[in-house]
Amino acid sequence: MKRETLFRFNCRPYRQEIPIYGYRFGGTEKTLAIMGSTRGDEYQQMYVCALLVKRLKKLESEGRIPDGVGILIIPCAGQFSMNVGKRFWPMDNTDINRMFPGYSGGETTQRVAAALFETLKGYKYGIQMASFYLAGDFLPHVRIMDTGYQDPKQGEAFGLPYLMIRAPRSYDTTTLNYNWQLWETEAYSLYTNATDTIDEGSAYDATDAIIRFLYSHDLIQIDEADVPLGSPTKVLTRADLVNIHTKKGGIMRRLCMPGMDVEPGDELAQILDPYTAELRESIVSPVRGKVFFARKGQIMAEHEVAFRIIAEGEK
């Protein structure tokens, strides 16, 4: 393992320069790059990368990374935001993952994205430990953008229960995943069920999924018996999900978790009056299916997405 300072960015007069570190394994070839946290609340994403650094260090010391394979892990590029407890860049509230491929002469987040992408482009495979724009919990899954460059079959190698394929929207064109694919990298976004907290179970599930991917693509040499067991993968599209919105604003009391099976009429959450705690709305499932995404209990406005359900049968 080699730790390398990929670049530094200047935060003066607020604090000293902040380095972005990369951890390299194997040779210098651009085989696989893994990007962790780009936002200040992505603790889980950084932790998954840290666990991978630990596992790959051991595998490399045992000679289990083949010649001709080069792996790069960048655990975190959002240290400044993380240090001050902000999800986005503290100075202007911009998002690094909405700045790709970057601009070296632009604002700070554009320059950070440009430096990251200069390092990350050209890899055969790319994995981003991603988080959703809404605060909540997911079923662990792999996500691929439908850009015409993707190969969904390869995503099944992670051995996770679900693989989501979705058409990119206009704002996706400035994300790492989208630009990776334009530069002919097979790019995957991997979601665990946490972001701003450390969930040990799903963190280890994510590292196991990446180990399965490495094994299936001959990027590590281990006995098949040592490969963590995965599960069959169901491919989903946006049409398979039913969004459930709030009708009233208030405090949301969540009554179900991702992975729970629900029937039409099952109560998923309650919206309470923030001043009297009286019930304003009971959110119920309109379909039979499995909860895929659930917002965390918090203040909710009207017409916000509260749940996403994988529908079974007619929607």
Secondary structure, 3 states (H helix, E strand, C coil): CEEEEEEEECCCCCCCCEEEEEEEEECCCCCEEEEEECCCCCHHHHHHHHHHHHHHHHHHHCCCCCCCCEEEEEEECCHHHHHCCCCCCCCCCCCHHHCCCCCCCCCHHHHHHHHHHHHHCCCCEEEEECCCCCCEEECCEEEEECCCCCCHHHHHHHCCCEEEEECCCHHHHHCHHHHHHHCCCEEEEEECCCCCCCCHHHHHHHHHHHHHHHHHCCCCCCCHHHCCCCCCCEEEEHHHEEEEECCCCEEEEECCCCCCEECCCCEEEEEECCCCCCEEEEEECCCCEEEEEEECCCEECCCCEEEEEEECCCC
